[in-house]
């Protein structure tokens, strides 16, 4: 029986390879971004977050509070950096608060 070249790979490596090969990564990034936003921003912000969408490298966040939107707009760069760190790669380059 022929020995497969990836016998030494861990399950996570195999899954990662599968995801990349099958172009599922963008879909997972969209889900992961939502989770990262929820984890990093906490309940205070999440209660006012009505929609999150990732399109290309831009994250669109819909907020129901104009005061909060104003407040968060001052820290956009920091938020992008924190989210990318949480995701373990640079997924987001731009943040649009609406």
Secondary structure, 3 states (H helix, E strand, C coil): CCCCCCCCCCHHHHHHHHHHHCCCHHHHHHHHHHHHHHHHHHHHHHCCEEEEEEECCEEEEEECCHHHHHHHHCCHHHHHHHHHHHHCCCCCCEEEEC
